[in-house]
Amino acid sequence: MTLDFSSLLPKLPPITLAIGIALGLAGLWPQSWGTFSKKYSKVAIQTSIVLLGFWVSLEQVARAGAAGLAFSTGAIVLVLAVSWLLGRLLKTDRDTGTLLSAGTAICGGSAIAATGSAINAAAATMAAATAIVFLLNAAGVYTYPLIGHALEMSDRQFGAWCAVGVHDVAGVVGAASAFSQEALADATVIKLTRVLWIVPVALLLRRMSRDRHPEGGAPKAPFPWFIVLFLAACGLRAALDGMLGSGTVAPWADAARTAATILLSIALLLIGTAISRSTIAKLGWRPLVHGTALWVIVSVAALIASRALL
């Protein structure tokens, strides 16, 4: 009996995420390794996205990019409005609500870090918001493919829904790869159109919070250059297809996808280790309810929109 690695590959991201969470909850991952995990999980995620660019065609980028712009814009407006209402209803700390808005609307922990710097949020507030987003992101990796298959969604529908509803880039790629390879291409492109909003949204949220942080410094929202490299990889694939033929380049593209999935799996393992019992114990009920309700509302709205429009 031989092991079919190609069939195992889509299952790797959720498996390694589960292993990471188990290590974190069991206290088997030293807290002193937290900086290492955060740094190298980010490097692994961004490298995997660039590698996926060599696998995704420019035609897929153009098709998904157009849909992604509309879906992303609608999702951001919805998140900001709903989060404001939830903050009023639950009386959530305003900085926490702002960070949860950024994490849900854009790209999880990266958006929280950028926005937290922009509004001078306290470290404890940023840690709580990040923990909530990580928990919900992990839930999305497992629940989205199950729901998508149960509802018999098409690859395009699932790709759009996943890209809007799941918080982090790694979570989107992990969930989409577990659904289908076609959905993975659309989900990656649409999610990256959301990531591009990180700078303007951080600036907007900083302006909205200026009454609470009048002495705040300039926002530190770095431009996500890995998206440029992703598009460059797509262009390189198209150029090589033209020079050598798609049949010659296809095995290289498949190898790039395999490497991307392995790197993503490593990143998800490292991300999972950040979810510890002490982290969960420190979460207040208001931020947790706020973040969860926001995620559910956006997920339902995105599900309805993707099924109706695609």
Contacts in CASP RR format, 6 or more apart in sequence:
PFRMAT RR
TARGET T0000
AUTHOR 0000-0000-0000
METHOD contacts of the structure
MODEL  1
MTLDFSSLLPKLPPITLAIGIALGLAGLWPQSWGTFSKKYSKVAIQTSIV
LLGFWVSLEQVARAGAAGLAFSTGAIVLVLAVSWLLGRLLKTDRDTGTLL
SAGTAICGGSAIAATGSAINAAAATMAAATAIVFLLNAAGVYTYPLIGHA
LEMSDRQFGAWCAVGVHDVAGVVGAASAFSQEALADATVIKLTRVLWIVP
VALLLRRMSRDRHPEGGAPKAPFPWFIVLFLAACGLRAALDGMLGSGTVA
PWADAARTAATILLSIALLLIGTAISRSTIAKLGWRPLVHGTALWVIVSV
AALIASRALL
9 177 0 8 1.000
9 258 0 8 1.000
9 261 0 8 1.000
10 177 0 8 1.000
10 178 0 8 1.000
10 181 0 8 1.000
10 261 0 8 1.000
11 178 0 8 1.000
12 261 0 8 1.000
12 262 0 8 1.000
12 265 0 8 1.000
13 141 0 8 1.000
13 170 0 8 1.000
13 171 0 8 1.000
13 173 0 8 1.000
13 174 0 8 1.000
13 177 0 8 1.000
13 178 0 8 1.000
13 261 0 8 1.000
13 264 0 8 1.000
13 265 0 8 1.000
13 268 0 8 1.000
14 141 0 8 1.000
14 142 0 8 1.000
14 174 0 8 1.000
14 178 0 8 1.000
14 268 0 8 1.000
15 265 0 8 1.000
16 265 0 8 1.000
16 266 0 8 1.000
16 268 0 8 1.000
16 269 0 8 1.000
17 138 0 8 1.000
17 141 0 8 1.000
17 268 0 8 1.000
17 269 0 8 1.000
17 271 0 8 1.000
17 272 0 8 1.000
19 269 0 8 1.000
20 29 0 8 1.000
20 268 0 8 1.000
20 269 0 8 1.000
20 270 0 8 1.000
20 271 0 8 1.000
20 272 0 8 1.000
20 273 0 8 1.000
20 275 0 8 1.000
21 138 0 8 1.000
21 272 0 8 1.000
21 273 0 8 1.000
21 275 0 8 1.000
23 29 0 8 1.000
23 272 0 8 1.000
23 273 0 8 1.000
24 272 0 8 1.000
24 273 0 8 1.000
24 274 0 8 1.000
24 275 0 8 1.000
24 276 0 8 1.000
24 277 0 8 1.000
25 275 0 8 1.000
25 276 0 8 1.000
25 277 0 8 1.000
27 276 0 8 1.000
27 277 0 8 1.000
29 37 0 8 1.000
29 273 0 8 1.000
29 276 0 8 1.000
31 276 0 8 1.000
33 273 0 8 1.000
34 273 0 8 1.000
34 274 0 8 1.000
37 270 0 8 1.000
37 271 0 8 1.000
37 273 0 8 1.000
37 274 0 8 1.000
38 270 0 8 1.000
38 274 0 8 1.000
40 267 0 8 1.000
40 270 0 8 1.000
41 170 0 8 1.000
41 266 0 8 1.000
41 267 0 8 1.000
41 268 0 8 1.000
41 270 0 8 1.000
41 271 0 8 1.000
42 110 0 8 1.000
42 267 0 8 1.000
44 263 0 8 1.000
44 264 0 8 1.000
44 266 0 8 1.000
44 267 0 8 1.000
44 270 0 8 1.000
45 169 0 8 1.000
45 170 0 8 1.000
45 263 0 8 1.000
45 264 0 8 1.000
45 267 0 8 1.000
46 226 0 8 1.000
47 226 0 8 1.000
47 260 0 8 1.000
47 263 0 8 1.000
48 173 0 8 1.000
48 259 0 8 1.000
48 260 0 8 1.000
48 261 0 8 1.000
48 263 0 8 1.000
48 264 0 8 1.000
48 267 0 8 1.000
49 169 0 8 1.000
49 173 0 8 1.000
49 188 0 8 1.000
49 192 0 8 1.000
49 226 0 8 1.000
49 227 0 8 1.000
49 230 0 8 1.000
49 260 0 8 1.000
50 226 0 8 1.000
50 229 0 8 1.000
50 230 0 8 1.000
50 233 0 8 1.000
51 233 0 8 1.000
51 256 0 8 1.000
51 257 0 8 1.000
51 259 0 8 1.000
51 260 0 8 1.000
51 263 0 8 1.000
52 173 0 8 1.000
52 184 0 8 1.000
52 185 0 8 1.000
52 188 0 8 1.000
52 230 0 8 1.000
52 233 0 8 1.000
52 256 0 8 1.000
52 257 0 8 1.000
52 260 0 8 1.000
53 188 0 8 1.000
53 230 0 8 1.000
53 231 0 8 1.000
53 233 0 8 1.000
53 234 0 8 1.000
53 237 0 8 1.000
53 256 0 8 1.000
54 233 0 8 1.000
54 234 0 8 1.000
54 236 0 8 1.000
54 237 0 8 1.000
54 252 0 8 1.000
54 253 0 8 1.000
54 256 0 8 1.000
55 185 0 8 1.000
55 237 0 8 1.000
55 253 0 8 1.000
55 254 0 8 1.000
55 256 0 8 1.000
55 257 0 8 1.000
55 260 0 8 1.000
56 185 0 8 1.000
56 188 0 8 1.000
56 189 0 8 1.000
56 234 0 8 1.000
56 237 0 8 1.000
57 185 0 8 1.000
57 234 0 8 1.000
57 237 0 8 1.000
57 238 0 8 1.000
58 234 0 8 1.000
58 235 0 8 1.000
58 237 0 8 1.000
58 238 0 8 1.000
60 185 0 8 1.000
60 186 0 8 1.000
60 189 0 8 1.000
61 189 0 8 1.000
61 231 0 8 1.000
61 234 0 8 1.000
63 186 0 8 1.000
64 160 0 8 1.000
64 185 0 8 1.000
64 186 0 8 1.000
64 189 0 8 1.000
64 190 0 8 1.000
65 189 0 8 1.000
65 190 0 8 1.000
65 193 0 8 1.000
67 156 0 8 1.000
67 160 0 8 1.000
67 186 0 8 1.000
67 190 0 8 1.000
67 309 0 8 1.000
67 310 0 8 1.000
68 160 0 8 1.000
68 163 0 8 1.000
68 189 0 8 1.000
68 190 0 8 1.000
68 193 0 8 1.000
68 194 0 8 1.000
69 193 0 8 1.000
71 160 0 8 1.000
71 163 0 8 1.000
71 164 0 8 1.000
71 190 0 8 1.000
71 302 0 8 1.000
71 305 0 8 1.000
71 306 0 8 1.000
72 164 0 8 1.000
72 190 0 8 1.000
72 193 0 8 1.000
72 194 0 8 1.000
72 197 0 8 1.000
75 105 0 8 1.000
75 164 0 8 1.000
75 165 0 8 1.000
75 194 0 8 1.000
75 298 0 8 1.000
75 301 0 8 1.000
75 302 0 8 1.000
76 105 0 8 1.000
76 106 0 8 1.000
76 194 0 8 1.000
76 197 0 8 1.000
76 201 0 8 1.000
78 297 0 8 1.000
78 298 0 8 1.000
78 301 0 8 1.000
79 101 0 8 1.000
79 104 0 8 1.000
79 105 0 8 1.000
79 294 0 8 1.000
79 298 0 8 1.000
80 101 0 8 1.000
80 105 0 8 1.000
82 294 0 8 1.000
82 297 0 8 1.000
82 298 0 8 1.000
83 97 0 8 1.000
83 100 0 8 1.000
83 101 0 8 1.000
83 104 0 8 1.000
83 290 0 8 1.000
83 294 0 8 1.000
84 101 0 8 1.000
86 92 0 8 1.000
86 97 0 8 1.000
86 290 0 8 1.000
86 291 0 8 1.000
86 293 0 8 1.000
86 294 0 8 1.000
87 94 0 8 1.000
87 97 0 8 1.000
87 290 0 8 1.000
90 286 0 8 1.000
90 289 0 8 1.000
90 290 0 8 1.000
91 286 0 8 1.000
92 100 0 8 1.000
92 286 0 8 1.000
92 287 0 8 1.000
92 290 0 8 1.000
93 125 0 8 1.000
93 286 0 8 1.000
93 287 0 8 1.000
94 209 0 8 1.000
94 212 0 8 1.000
95 116 0 8 1.000
95 119 0 8 1.000
95 121 0 8 1.000
95 122 0 8 1.000
95 125 0 8 1.000
95 209 0 8 1.000
95 212 0 8 1.000
96 125 0 8 1.000
96 128 0 8 1.000
96 129 0 8 1.000
96 286 0 8 1.000
96 287 0 8 1.000
96 290 0 8 1.000
97 129 0 8 1.000
97 287 0 8 1.000
97 290 0 8 1.000
98 115 0 8 1.000
98 116 0 8 1.000
98 119 0 8 1.000
98 121 0 8 1.000
98 205 0 8 1.000
98 208 0 8 1.000
98 209 0 8 1.000
99 112 0 8 1.000
99 115 0 8 1.000
99 116 0 8 1.000
99 121 0 8 1.000
99 125 0 8 1.000
99 126 0 8 1.000
99 129 0 8 1.000
99 130 0 8 1.000
100 129 0 8 1.000
100 132 0 8 1.000
100 133 0 8 1.000
100 287 0 8 1.000
100 290 0 8 1.000
100 291 0 8 1.000
100 294 0 8 1.000
101 205 0 8 1.000
101 294 0 8 1.000
102 108 0 8 1.000
102 111 0 8 1.000
102 112 0 8 1.000
102 114 0 8 1.000
102 115 0 8 1.000
102 116 0 8 1.000
102 201 0 8 1.000
102 202 0 8 1.000
102 205 0 8 1.000
103 109 0 8 1.000
103 111 0 8 1.000
103 112 0 8 1.000
103 115 0 8 1.000
103 129 0 8 1.000
103 133 0 8 1.000
103 167 0 8 1.000
104 133 0 8 1.000
104 167 0 8 1.000
104 291 0 8 1.000
104 294 0 8 1.000
104 295 0 8 1.000
104 298 0 8 1.000
105 111 0 8 1.000
105 194 0 8 1.000
105 197 0 8 1.000
105 201 0 8 1.000
106 194 0 8 1.000
106 195 0 8 1.000
106 197 0 8 1.000
106 198 0 8 1.000
106 201 0 8 1.000
107 167 0 8 1.000
107 168 0 8 1.000
107 169 0 8 1.000
107 191 0 8 1.000
107 194 0 8 1.000
107 195 0 8 1.000
107 198 0 8 1.000
108 130 0 8 1.000
108 133 0 8 1.000
108 137 0 8 1.000
108 167 0 8 1.000
108 168 0 8 1.000
109 130 0 8 1.000
109 133 0 8 1.000
109 134 0 8 1.000
109 167 0 8 1.000
109 168 0 8 1.000
110 168 0 8 1.000
110 169 0 8 1.000
110 195 0 8 1.000
110 198 0 8 1.000
110 224 0 8 1.000
111 198 0 8 1.000
111 201 0 8 1.000
111 202 0 8 1.000
112 126 0 8 1.000
112 129 0 8 1.000
112 130 0 8 1.000
112 133 0 8 1.000
113 126 0 8 1.000
113 130 0 8 1.000
114 198 0 8 1.000
114 199 0 8 1.000
114 202 0 8 1.000
114 219 0 8 1.000
114 220 0 8 1.000
114 221 0 8 1.000
114 222 0 8 1.000
115 121 0 8 1.000
115 201 0 8 1.000
115 202 0 8 1.000
115 205 0 8 1.000
115 206 0 8 1.000
115 219 0 8 1.000
115 221 0 8 1.000
116 126 0 8 1.000
117 202 0 8 1.000
117 219 0 8 1.000
117 220 0 8 1.000
117 221 0 8 1.000
118 202 0 8 1.000
118 203 0 8 1.000
118 205 0 8 1.000
118 206 0 8 1.000
118 219 0 8 1.000
118 220 0 8 1.000
118 221 0 8 1.000
119 205 0 8 1.000
119 206 0 8 1.000
119 209 0 8 1.000
119 212 0 8 1.000
119 213 0 8 1.000
119 216 0 8 1.000
120 213 0 8 1.000
120 215 0 8 1.000
120 216 0 8 1.000
120 217 0 8 1.000
127 279 0 8 1.000
127 282 0 8 1.000
128 282 0 8 1.000
128 283 0 8 1.000
128 284 0 8 1.000
128 287 0 8 1.000
129 287 0 8 1.000
131 274 0 8 1.000
131 275 0 8 1.000
131 279 0 8 1.000
131 280 0 8 1.000
131 282 0 8 1.000
131 283 0 8 1.000
132 283 0 8 1.000
132 287 0 8 1.000
132 288 0 8 1.000
132 291 0 8 1.000
132 292 0 8 1.000
133 167 0 8 1.000
133 168 0 8 1.000
133 291 0 8 1.000
134 168 0 8 1.000
134 271 0 8 1.000
134 272 0 8 1.000
134 274 0 8 1.000
134 275 0 8 1.000
135 275 0 8 1.000
135 280 0 8 1.000
136 167 0 8 1.000
136 291 0 8 1.000
136 292 0 8 1.000
136 295 0 8 1.000
137 166 0 8 1.000
137 167 0 8 1.000
137 168 0 8 1.000
137 170 0 8 1.000
137 171 0 8 1.000
137 271 0 8 1.000
138 272 0 8 1.000
138 275 0 8 1.000
140 165 0 8 1.000
140 166 0 8 1.000
140 171 0 8 1.000
140 175 0 8 1.000
141 166 0 8 1.000
141 171 0 8 1.000
141 174 0 8 1.000
141 175 0 8 1.000
141 178 0 8 1.000
141 268 0 8 1.000
142 175 0 8 1.000
144 158 0 8 1.000
144 161 0 8 1.000
144 162 0 8 1.000
144 165 0 8 1.000
144 166 0 8 1.000
144 175 0 8 1.000
144 179 0 8 1.000
145 175 0 8 1.000
145 178 0 8 1.000
145 179 0 8 1.000
147 303 0 8 1.000
148 158 0 8 1.000
148 161 0 8 1.000
148 179 0 8 1.000
149 179 0 8 1.000
151 303 0 8 1.000
151 307 0 8 1.000
153 161 0 8 1.000
153 306 0 8 1.000
153 307 0 8 1.000
154 310 0 8 1.000
155 179 0 8 1.000
155 180 0 8 1.000
155 182 0 8 1.000
155 183 0 8 1.000
155 186 0 8 1.000
156 182 0 8 1.000
156 183 0 8 1.000
156 186 0 8 1.000
156 306 0 8 1.000
156 310 0 8 1.000
157 306 0 8 1.000
157 307 0 8 1.000
157 310 0 8 1.000
158 176 0 8 1.000
158 179 0 8 1.000
158 180 0 8 1.000
158 183 0 8 1.000
158 187 0 8 1.000
158 306 0 8 1.000
159 176 0 8 1.000
159 179 0 8 1.000
159 183 0 8 1.000
159 184 0 8 1.000
159 186 0 8 1.000
159 187 0 8 1.000
159 190 0 8 1.000
159 306 0 8 1.000
160 186 0 8 1.000
160 187 0 8 1.000
160 190 0 8 1.000
160 302 0 8 1.000
160 305 0 8 1.000
160 306 0 8 1.000
160 310 0 8 1.000
161 299 0 8 1.000
161 302 0 8 1.000
161 303 0 8 1.000
161 306 0 8 1.000
162 172 0 8 1.000
162 175 0 8 1.000
162 176 0 8 1.000
162 179 0 8 1.000
162 183 0 8 1.000
162 187 0 8 1.000
163 172 0 8 1.000
163 176 0 8 1.000
163 186 0 8 1.000
163 187 0 8 1.000
163 188 0 8 1.000
163 189 0 8 1.000
163 190 0 8 1.000
163 191 0 8 1.000
163 194 0 8 1.000
164 190 0 8 1.000
164 194 0 8 1.000
164 298 0 8 1.000
164 302 0 8 1.000
164 306 0 8 1.000
165 295 0 8 1.000
165 298 0 8 1.000
165 299 0 8 1.000
165 302 0 8 1.000
166 172 0 8 1.000
166 175 0 8 1.000
167 295 0 8 1.000
168 271 0 8 1.000
169 191 0 8 1.000
169 192 0 8 1.000
169 195 0 8 1.000
170 264 0 8 1.000
170 267 0 8 1.000
170 268 0 8 1.000
170 271 0 8 1.000
171 268 0 8 1.000
172 187 0 8 1.000
172 188 0 8 1.000
172 191 0 8 1.000
173 184 0 8 1.000
173 187 0 8 1.000
173 188 0 8 1.000
173 191 0 8 1.000
173 264 0 8 1.000
174 264 0 8 1.000
174 268 0 8 1.000
175 187 0 8 1.000
176 183 0 8 1.000
176 184 0 8 1.000
176 186 0 8 1.000
176 187 0 8 1.000
176 188 0 8 1.000
177 184 0 8 1.000
177 261 0 8 1.000
177 264 0 8 1.000
181 257 0 8 1.000
188 230 0 8 1.000
192 224 0 8 1.000
192 227 0 8 1.000
192 230 0 8 1.000
195 224 0 8 1.000
195 227 0 8 1.000
196 224 0 8 1.000
196 227 0 8 1.000
198 221 0 8 1.000
198 224 0 8 1.000
199 221 0 8 1.000
199 223 0 8 1.000
202 219 0 8 1.000
202 221 0 8 1.000
203 219 0 8 1.000
203 221 0 8 1.000
206 213 0 8 1.000
206 216 0 8 1.000
206 219 0 8 1.000
233 256 0 8 1.000
237 249 0 8 1.000
237 253 0 8 1.000
240 248 0 8 1.000
240 249 0 8 1.000
240 252 0 8 1.000
241 249 0 8 1.000
END
